[in-house]
Amino acid sequence: MKKGKKFFGKKKGTFKPNTKKKRKAAEEKIVNKKAIFNRYKNAQKVEEELEKKRRMEQKLQQQMTYSESEEEEEEDAYGQLVSCFSKAKNTAAVHSEDESSSEEDEELEDVDMNGEEQPASKNADKEESTEEDSDSSSQDIEISMPQEVETEDVIDDPFNKHLQYDLGDDLLVSLTSTPPTTVTTNKTWPTLGNLSIVMPKPIETLSKKVKPKISLLEEKTYATKGTMPTLHNKVDFNQLHIKSQIQGNIVSANKNNLVKRDLELTEVFTPVQKELFAILNNYQDLYYPERSFTNADEIRYTYCLHVVNHMLKTRTKIIHHNAKLSKKSDLSDDYRDQGLVRPKVLIMVPFKDAAYRVVKTIIDILVPKEAGEVVNKKRFEDDFTGGELIMPRKNPKPEDYELMFTGNTEDTFRLGMTVTKKTLKLYTDFYSSDIIVTSPLGLRMIVGAEGEEDRDYDFLASIEVLIMDQADVFLMQNWDHLLHVLDHFHLQPKKTHGTDFSRVRSWAVNGWAKYYRQTLIFSSVALPEIKSIINKKCYNYAGKVLVENPIEVGSIQQVLVQVPQIFHRFTAANPLESVEARFQYFIKEVLPKQRDTLMSHTLIYVPSYFDYVRLRNYFKKEDIGFVQICEYSKDAKIARARDMFFHSEAHFLLYSERVHFFRRFRIKGIRHIIFYQPPIYPHFFSEMCNLMQESNQNKYGGSECNMTVTALFCQYDVARVAAVLGSARVARILRSDKSVHMYVTGEH
């Protein structure tokens, strides 16, 4: 009983073992627990200290080796400075830093997980444990290191890799040289097909070859050259660095596209989206000339997801830096996170309906139903819907025409949007907007021309992502508007617009913003005019990806009328001279034969309006009987021209491609067609040829036996001819010595 009383009489937590061995074992047990706890809790700090230690040791070793070699020959100022240090003192300094940091950590750890203070005896044990485990901590750190959930700056995030660092001299010299030095790599992906990846090749400069042996300054980190896009078969949001804020909305916003492709929702992306996003997320320029009405929604969703992800990362970085700067006043280059002006993304689309779909997609990804608020949504719905074209029922237009001109087809608009945590604000001022959605004409009206007073283009100075969807339609509207606007990107702003220059990235101040801009161009046809933009006006240091697939089946396969199709090849020294060479070939080789009375009912199809005007003036000068239909013709004149052409009152009909694109007339009475240049849209070739069927003919004007199709082309029209004939057939034509080639329906 005495032993029992003695045991229960002790207070809880004050029991001490009787023997020395037990006491020692208990102390060791406590020490080990404490050491494990300390290492687990402070693993991140210990790793930072070790990294500092390693860096300092590397620098000092470099300096010491240099000083030892120089001491024998001569003692200069640097040698004396470096020789002051010794390895013993350096290591002692590092240890003292480790000890001081561990002492600070111990002070923090005096507060328990629940916020209660620990007894003093435990602090003493803690000091002993840190001394005993100082050597073992470096070995055990990898095991006890807790995994980071999500930090402000993820090193592997392409966003940070692309925008955080300045360009090195080697990359800058490569980009500024004309032509830039590049390396081209070809890849084949399952869905996109053949990819041509062009990346700038860094040129080794003299400053890089001759490195200083000693530098008292830290070495600056520069932007690395572009990397090859990698395709991930399985979608992992963290691996793709998609912000957690929108991860829950991705599948619901993409549901319709997945259902159309008969895919499970677990797939997250369609095959096209997976491959496109891999390129977009790598911050490389993209030229994709295979957009169609079937994959349009998939493409739109992909670039909208990229835009929202980009803007959320930008916003998060700025907020983190604001929070840090509120606690301390000193500004370092690490907090430079902005451009000269606020707008970061510009999306160009041809019609209001396309803009409406873009904004709706962004809403579905960022703030779907009940997840956030959209400011000015009703005004947006009123402005961007309605005004649809009424499609005729009696003579219906082709399916592609109805799909192209569905919804509001107005082409003068611009819309600013601001992204916040749970709100998307529409109709914001450009200088307080994050995203701008506009048409080329809408933007051209603001940018203005030289000499105009009321013009503004400062908001284009810091665009980081430029997207041009349906670029082929821009060619049908007014290509000069687009080229004019692109010339006003990344110019020095005339006003400050409330910019905090202490937060502006140094590469933006240096005027290098154009080397960081990502440009995405989506088109339904491959044209040299569009490709020249990605080659001549895009300077992304990460490189560019061009989708280049051969055309296996040309539109000539869709020609149903039994008619000979003759292709005339002429030569030109360069693209500018091809305009004059084409005109001379036409008036000397083609026109004299067509002026014969047997060749009446000839339609001359002209893609370029400048060529159209030149031919019209020539016909008037030579007093050739003709009528004309272009995009500027009034309805009454169009009706009169069609009637005269059908009833043999006019020998020729001049017809522009733009009027066919916007109106899609079914011209009757055609016996002969001359394609002054291959059409921009290849399906227009077969469509025009099929208008020659017997049901559309005037039985008193010509005969079925006397019908021809003629097309003129040179080596600079290869892309257009390939879309009509197919790549393999064009390759044979170009290798041939003959300049005239004929094809007949049924022999393709």
Solvent accessible surface area in square Angstrom, and as a share of the most:
residue,aa,sasa,rsa
1,M,188,0.84
2,K,177,0.75
3,K,175,0.74
4,G,32,0.31
5,K,141,0.60
6,K,149,0.63
7,F,128,0.53
8,F,168,0.70
9,G,64,0.62
10,K,115,0.49
11,K,159,0.67
12,K,204,0.86
13,G,80,0.77
14,T,72,0.42
15,F,132,0.55
16,K,153,0.65
17,P,28,0.18
18,N,138,0.71
19,T,70,0.40
20,K,166,0.70
21,K,174,0.74
22,K,128,0.54
23,R,99,0.36
24,K,131,0.55
25,A,59,0.46
26,A,39,0.30
27,E,94,0.42
28,E,94,0.42
29,K,129,0.55
30,I,76,0.39
31,V,9,0.05
32,N,86,0.44
33,K,134,0.57
34,K,33,0.14
35,A,6,0.04
36,I,104,0.53
37,F,74,0.31
38,N,14,0.07
39,R,38,0.14
40,Y,124,0.47
41,K,90,0.38
42,N,21,0.11
43,A,0,0.00
44,Q,92,0.41
45,K,94,0.40
46,V,38,0.22
47,E,73,0.33
48,E,94,0.42
49,E,37,0.17
50,L,31,0.16
51,E,65,0.29
52,K,109,0.46
53,K,44,0.19
54,R,116,0.42
55,R,150,0.55
56,M,72,0.32
57,E,51,0.23
58,Q,108,0.48
59,K,91,0.39
60,L,28,0.14
61,Q,92,0.41
62,Q,119,0.53
63,Q,30,0.13
64,M,29,0.13
65,T,87,0.50
66,Y,45,0.17
67,S,1,0.01
68,E,96,0.43
69,S,65,0.42
70,E,34,0.15
71,E,79,0.35
72,E,156,0.70
73,E,144,0.64
74,E,109,0.49
75,E,112,0.50
76,D,54,0.28
77,A,81,0.63
78,Y,114,0.43
79,G,4,0.04
80,Q,96,0.43
81,L,81,0.40
82,V,6,0.03
83,S,48,0.31
84,C,92,0.55
85,F,92,0.38
86,S,43,0.28
87,K,119,0.50
88,A,75,0.58
89,K,138,0.59
90,N,15,0.08
91,T,54,0.31
92,A,59,0.45
93,A,46,0.36
94,V,4,0.02
95,H,94,0.42
96,S,59,0.38
97,E,77,0.34
98,D,37,0.19
99,E,105,0.47
100,S,53,0.34
101,S,24,0.16
102,S,34,0.22
103,E,100,0.45
104,E,108,0.49
105,D,14,0.07
106,E,24,0.11
107,E,121,0.54
108,L,116,0.58
109,E,8,0.03
110,D,42,0.22
111,V,73,0.42
112,D,50,0.26
113,M,146,0.65
114,N,127,0.65
115,G,51,0.49
116,E,116,0.52
117,E,151,0.68
118,Q,38,0.17
119,P,73,0.46
120,A,82,0.63
121,S,76,0.49
122,K,84,0.35
123,N,42,0.22
124,A,50,0.39
125,D,32,0.16
126,K,4,0.02
127,E,97,0.43
128,E,85,0.38
129,S,0,0.00
130,T,37,0.21
131,E,133,0.60
132,E,112,0.50
133,D,28,0.15
134,S,70,0.45
135,D,116,0.60
136,S,35,0.22
137,S,20,0.13
138,S,53,0.34
139,Q,141,0.63
140,D,41,0.21
141,I,16,0.08
142,E,152,0.68
143,I,150,0.76
144,S,25,0.16
145,M,65,0.29
146,P,54,0.34
147,Q,172,0.76
148,E,103,0.46
149,V,150,0.86
150,E,107,0.48
151,T,54,0.31
152,E,42,0.19
153,D,57,0.30
154,V,56,0.32
155,I,152,0.77
156,D,93,0.48
157,D,10,0.05
158,P,25,0.16
159,F,4,0.02
160,N,11,0.05
161,K,96,0.41
162,H,9,0.04
163,L,2,0.01
164,Q,78,0.35
165,Y,76,0.29
166,D,13,0.06
167,L,4,0.02
168,G,5,0.05
169,D,81,0.42
170,D,25,0.13
171,L,4,0.02
172,L,33,0.16
173,V,63,0.36
174,S,0,0.00
175,L,17,0.08
176,T,77,0.45
177,S,36,0.23
178,T,131,0.76
179,P,116,0.73
180,P,66,0.41
181,T,51,0.30
182,T,62,0.36
183,V,72,0.41
184,T,79,0.46
185,T,45,0.26
186,N,119,0.61
187,K,66,0.28
188,T,104,0.61
189,W,19,0.07
190,P,118,0.74
191,T,59,0.34
192,L,2,0.01
193,G,17,0.16
194,N,59,0.30
195,L,2,0.01
196,S,11,0.07
197,I,0,0.00
198,V,21,0.12
199,M,25,0.11
200,P,10,0.07
201,K,112,0.47
202,P,42,0.27
203,I,59,0.30
204,E,105,0.47
205,T,25,0.14
206,L,138,0.69
207,S,73,0.47
208,K,101,0.43
209,K,128,0.54
210,V,110,0.63
211,K,140,0.59
212,P,103,0.64
213,K,153,0.65
214,I,26,0.13
215,S,56,0.36
216,L,122,0.61
217,L,146,0.73
218,E,144,0.65
219,E,157,0.70
220,K,119,0.50
221,T,83,0.48
222,Y,104,0.40
223,A,8,0.06
224,T,97,0.57
225,K,113,0.48
226,G,11,0.10
227,T,80,0.47
228,M,56,0.25
229,P,1,0.01
230,T,85,0.50
231,L,54,0.27
232,H,56,0.25
233,N,126,0.65
234,K,169,0.72
235,V,29,0.17
236,D,64,0.33
237,F,43,0.18
238,N,114,0.58
239,Q,97,0.43
240,L,15,0.07
241,H,37,0.17
242,I,6,0.03
243,K,31,0.13
244,S,70,0.45
245,Q,73,0.32
246,I,0,0.00
247,Q,41,0.18
248,G,71,0.68
249,N,25,0.13
250,I,0,0.00
251,V,41,0.24
252,S,75,0.48
253,A,24,0.19
254,N,0,0.00
255,K,101,0.43
256,N,112,0.58
257,N,11,0.06
258,L,0,0.00
259,V,87,0.50
260,K,131,0.56
261,R,102,0.37
262,D,132,0.68
263,L,54,0.27
264,E,127,0.57
265,L,76,0.38
266,T,121,0.70
267,E,71,0.32
268,V,17,0.10
269,F,5,0.02
270,T,0,0.00
271,P,64,0.40
272,V,16,0.09
273,Q,1,0.00
274,K,40,0.17
275,E,5,0.02
276,L,0,0.00
277,F,3,0.01
278,A,11,0.08
279,I,0,0.00
280,L,1,0.00
281,N,12,0.06
282,N,31,0.16
283,Y,7,0.03
284,Q,0,0.00
285,D,1,0.01
286,L,0,0.00
287,Y,4,0.02
288,Y,9,0.04
289,P,13,0.08
290,E,68,0.31
291,R,17,0.06
292,S,45,0.29
293,F,84,0.35
294,T,105,0.61
295,N,13,0.07
296,A,8,0.06
297,D,46,0.24
298,E,6,0.03
299,I,0,0.00
300,R,18,0.06
301,Y,5,0.02
302,T,3,0.02
303,Y,0,0.00
304,C,0,0.00
305,L,1,0.01
306,H,1,0.01
307,V,0,0.00
308,V,0,0.00
309,N,3,0.01
310,H,1,0.00
311,M,7,0.03
312,L,3,0.01
313,K,16,0.07
314,T,6,0.03
315,R,65,0.24
316,T,38,0.22
317,K,17,0.07
318,I,39,0.20
319,I,82,0.42
320,H,74,0.33
321,H,11,0.05
322,N,69,0.35
323,A,54,0.42
324,K,94,0.40
325,L,33,0.17
326,S,93,0.60
327,K,179,0.76
328,K,93,0.40
329,S,109,0.70
330,D,90,0.47
331,L,89,0.44
332,S,52,0.34
333,D,100,0.52
334,D,110,0.57
335,Y,19,0.07
336,R,74,0.27
337,D,0,0.00
338,Q,42,0.19
339,G,6,0.06
340,L,32,0.16
341,V,9,0.05
342,R,103,0.37
343,P,0,0.00
344,K,9,0.04
345,V,0,0.00
346,L,0,0.00
347,I,0,0.00
348,M,0,0.00
349,V,1,0.01
350,P,0,0.00
351,F,10,0.04
352,K,24,0.10
353,D,23,0.12
354,A,10,0.07
355,A,0,0.00
356,Y,41,0.16
357,R,90,0.33
358,V,0,0.00
359,V,0,0.00
360,K,63,0.27
361,T,22,0.13
362,I,0,0.00
363,I,11,0.06
364,D,62,0.32
365,I,0,0.00
366,L,7,0.03
367,V,4,0.02
368,P,32,0.20
369,K,194,0.82
370,E,181,0.81
371,A,46,0.36
372,G,32,0.30
373,E,105,0.47
374,V,24,0.14
375,V,50,0.29
376,N,63,0.33
377,K,81,0.34
378,K,154,0.65
379,R,129,0.47
380,F,0,0.00
381,E,46,0.20
382,D,92,0.48
383,D,57,0.29
384,F,7,0.03
385,T,57,0.33
386,G,30,0.29
387,G,66,0.64
388,E,97,0.44
389,L,84,0.42
390,I,169,0.86
391,M,48,0.22
392,P,56,0.35
393,R,232,0.85
394,K,184,0.78
395,N,90,0.46
396,P,68,0.43
397,K,48,0.20
398,P,37,0.23
399,E,136,0.61
400,D,36,0.19
401,Y,12,0.05
402,E,64,0.29
403,L,82,0.41
404,M,29,0.13
405,F,8,0.03
406,T,58,0.34
407,G,12,0.12
408,N,16,0.08
409,T,30,0.18
410,E,82,0.37
411,D,46,0.24
412,T,43,0.25
413,F,10,0.04
414,R,91,0.33
415,L,3,0.01
416,G,2,0.02
417,M,0,0.00
418,T,10,0.06
419,V,4,0.02
420,T,38,0.22
421,K,122,0.52
422,K,129,0.55
423,T,26,0.15
424,L,0,0.00
425,K,82,0.35
426,L,1,0.01
427,Y,50,0.19
428,T,29,0.17
429,D,94,0.48
430,F,26,0.11
431,Y,50,0.19
432,S,48,0.31
433,S,0,0.00
434,D,9,0.04
435,I,0,0.00
436,I,0,0.00
437,V,0,0.00
438,T,0,0.00
439,S,1,0.00
440,P,6,0.04
441,L,53,0.26
442,G,0,0.00
443,L,0,0.00
444,R,57,0.21
445,M,111,0.50
446,I,36,0.19
447,V,0,0.00
448,G,3,0.03
449,A,31,0.24
450,E,164,0.73
451,G,76,0.73
452,E,89,0.40
453,E,174,0.78
454,D,140,0.72
455,R,47,0.17
456,D,49,0.25
457,Y,28,0.11
458,D,8,0.04
459,F,1,0.00
460,L,0,0.00
461,A,3,0.02
462,S,6,0.04
463,I,1,0.01
464,E,9,0.04
465,V,0,0.00
466,L,0,0.00
467,I,0,0.00
468,M,0,0.00
469,D,2,0.01
470,Q,16,0.07
471,A,1,0.01
472,D,3,0.01
473,V,0,0.00
474,F,0,0.00
475,L,25,0.12
476,M,1,0.01
477,Q,27,0.12
478,N,58,0.29
479,W,37,0.13
480,D,84,0.44
481,H,40,0.18
482,L,0,0.00
483,L,55,0.27
484,H,44,0.20
485,V,0,0.00
486,L,13,0.07
487,D,82,0.42
488,H,24,0.11
489,F,12,0.05
490,H,34,0.15
491,L,75,0.37
492,Q,160,0.71
493,P,25,0.16
494,K,146,0.62
495,K,146,0.62
496,T,82,0.47
497,H,63,0.28
498,G,78,0.75
499,T,27,0.15
500,D,74,0.38
501,F,102,0.43
502,S,39,0.25
503,R,17,0.06
504,V,0,0.00
505,R,10,0.04
506,S,38,0.24
507,W,9,0.03
508,A,4,0.03
509,V,86,0.49
510,N,79,0.40
511,G,50,0.48
512,W,53,0.19
513,A,9,0.07
514,K,70,0.29
515,Y,14,0.05
516,Y,2,0.01
517,R,12,0.04
518,Q,0,0.00
519,T,0,0.00
520,L,0,0.00
521,I,1,0.00
522,F,1,0.00
523,S,0,0.00
524,S,44,0.29
525,V,15,0.09
526,A,47,0.36
527,L,4,0.02
528,P,62,0.39
529,E,56,0.25
530,I,0,0.00
531,K,63,0.27
532,S,45,0.29
533,I,4,0.02
534,I,0,0.00
535,N,68,0.35
536,K,145,0.61
537,K,51,0.22
538,C,11,0.07
539,Y,88,0.34
540,N,7,0.04
541,Y,5,0.02
542,A,6,0.04
543,G,4,0.04
544,K,34,0.14
545,V,0,0.00
546,L,11,0.05
547,V,1,0.01
548,E,73,0.33
549,N,49,0.25
550,P,86,0.54
551,I,59,0.30
552,E,158,0.71
553,V,94,0.54
554,G,2,0.02
555,S,12,0.08
556,I,0,0.00
557,Q,79,0.35
558,Q,101,0.45
559,V,5,0.03
560,L,146,0.72
561,V,19,0.11
562,Q,129,0.57
563,V,0,0.00
564,P,41,0.26
565,Q,0,0.00
566,I,38,0.19
567,F,4,0.02
568,H,27,0.12
569,R,42,0.15
570,F,13,0.05
571,T,109,0.64
572,A,11,0.09
573,A,79,0.61
574,N,56,0.29
575,P,83,0.52
576,L,156,0.78
577,E,89,0.40
578,S,9,0.06
579,V,73,0.42
580,E,75,0.34
581,A,27,0.21
582,R,9,0.03
583,F,15,0.06
584,Q,59,0.26
585,Y,44,0.17
586,F,0,0.00
587,I,33,0.17
588,K,134,0.57
589,E,87,0.39
590,V,7,0.04
591,L,4,0.02
592,P,73,0.46
593,K,140,0.59
594,Q,11,0.05
595,R,116,0.42
596,D,71,0.37
597,T,118,0.69
598,L,134,0.66
599,M,36,0.16
600,S,29,0.19
601,H,1,0.00
602,T,0,0.00
603,L,0,0.00
604,I,0,0.00
605,Y,0,0.00
606,V,0,0.00
607,P,7,0.04
608,S,35,0.23
609,Y,56,0.21
610,F,157,0.65
611,D,13,0.07
612,Y,0,0.00
613,V,37,0.21
614,R,84,0.31
615,L,1,0.00
616,R,53,0.19
617,N,76,0.39
618,Y,47,0.18
619,F,0,0.00
620,K,122,0.52
621,K,165,0.70
622,E,72,0.32
623,D,128,0.66
624,I,13,0.07
625,G,46,0.44
626,F,39,0.16
627,V,16,0.09
628,Q,56,0.25
629,I,0,0.00
630,C,9,0.05
631,E,44,0.20
632,Y,140,0.53
633,S,23,0.15
634,K,152,0.64
635,D,93,0.48
636,A,80,0.62
637,K,139,0.59
638,I,6,0.03
639,A,61,0.47
640,R,161,0.59
641,A,5,0.04
642,R,77,0.28
643,D,74,0.38
644,M,42,0.19
645,F,0,0.00
646,F,53,0.22
647,H,94,0.42
648,S,61,0.39
649,E,113,0.51
650,A,5,0.04
651,H,37,0.17
652,F,1,0.01
653,L,0,0.00
654,L,0,0.00
655,Y,0,0.00
656,S,2,0.01
657,E,0,0.00
658,R,43,0.16
659,V,1,0.00
660,H,1,0.00
661,F,4,0.02
662,F,59,0.25
663,R,89,0.32
664,R,9,0.03
665,F,23,0.09
666,R,111,0.40
667,I,1,0.01
668,K,102,0.43
669,G,1,0.01
670,I,0,0.00
671,R,6,0.02
672,H,2,0.01
673,I,1,0.00
674,I,1,0.01
675,F,0,0.00
676,Y,2,0.01
677,Q,23,0.10
678,P,4,0.03
679,P,2,0.01
680,I,12,0.06
681,Y,8,0.03
682,P,25,0.16
683,H,68,0.30
684,F,1,0.00
685,F,2,0.01
686,S,7,0.04
687,E,38,0.17
688,M,0,0.00
689,C,0,0.00
690,N,30,0.15
691,L,16,0.08
692,M,1,0.00
693,Q,87,0.39
694,E,95,0.42
695,S,97,0.63
696,N,21,0.11
697,Q,18,0.08
698,N,18,0.09
699,K,154,0.65
700,Y,184,0.70
701,G,5,0.05
702,G,46,0.44
703,S,54,0.35
704,E,114,0.51
705,C,135,0.81
706,N,45,0.23
707,M,10,0.05
708,T,28,0.16
709,V,1,0.01
710,T,9,0.05
711,A,2,0.01
712,L,0,0.00
713,F,1,0.01
714,C,0,0.00
715,Q,76,0.34
716,Y,76,0.29
717,D,7,0.03
718,V,49,0.28
719,A,38,0.29
720,R,18,0.06
721,V,1,0.01
722,A,10,0.08
723,A,17,0.13
724,V,1,0.01
725,L,3,0.02
726,G,3,0.03
727,S,33,0.21
728,A,71,0.55
729,R,32,0.12
730,V,5,0.03
731,A,37,0.29
732,R,133,0.48
733,I,3,0.01
734,L,69,0.35
735,R,175,0.64
736,S,33,0.21
737,D,144,0.75
738,K,142,0.60
739,S,51,0.33
740,V,69,0.40
741,H,30,0.13
742,M,117,0.52
743,Y,37,0.14
744,V,31,0.18
745,T,15,0.08
746,G,74,0.71
747,E,134,0.60
748,H,57,0.25
